[in-house]
Amino acid sequence: MFSPSELTVKGGTVVTFQWAGSGHSVVVGSICGTPGQRIANISSAPFSATFTTPTVTTNTDVPFFCEPHCGLGMKGVIHVTP
């Protein structure tokens, strides 16, 4: 699971994903749906990847998930504020 699975940040913030285990990825896009922006392919720990949140004018949610484990609940959301 992602920890935390929800995060609130200002637009333009760099978010770092760090692997505690192997066989995970990070994709920003519809939860368990069609992948959007791939942040990291399936990788082994230790590993980290960064994502810069979009600059927004209104509050926006950016969902993310682990492609092989989304159906098992490995997903989350970044709440982005102006």
N, C-alpha and C positions, 0 to 999 in steps of 0.2 A: 504494500500500500504506500501511497505518497503520504509523507508527513512533513508539514501539514497538507491536508487535501484541499484546503481553501486558504487563500491569501489575498489581502487587499493592499494594493500599492498604487502609487501615482504613475501616470503614463510616462514612458521612457525609462522605467526602472529595469535594471538587469536582474533577472531571476536565475539562480544557479540550481540545477538539479544534480544531486549527488547520489550515486548508486551505492546501496548497502549490500546488494546481492547481484547475482549475475543473471543474464538473459532478459534484460528489460530494455525498453525504448521510451522515447518521449515524442508524442505527436500533439501538435496544437490543432484543434479542429473539433468538429461535432463529436460529442461523446459517443464512443463505440461506433461511429459512423464513418463516412468517407473521410479519410485522413486529409488534413490540411497541410500545414508546414511541419515537416519532420525536423525536430530539434536534434535527435540522436537516434541512430540505428541501434539494433539490439547489441548490447555491450556487456562486458563483464566488469565487476567491481575490482579494484577501485576505478571509478570513472566519474567525470562530471561534464555537464554541458550547460551552456547559458542561452537565455532567451531574453530579448529586450521587448518589453511590453509596448504596445502602440501608444502614440500620443493621441489622446481623445478629448472631445469637447463635452461629452456626457458620460456618465458611468457606463462601463461596458464590461461584460463578462467574457473571459477567454478560457474556454474549456481545454483540458489536456488529458491525455491518457497514455497508458502503456499498451502498444498494439497487441502483443500476444496475451495480455492479461486483463484487458478492459472488461471482458465478460465476467471476470471474477471480482470486479469492483475496483480495479486499479485505475482510478481516474480522479480528476479534481477540477478546480476552477480558480482562476486568478481574477479577482474583481479589480478592475482598473478604473481609477478616478482621474479627473482632470487636474 
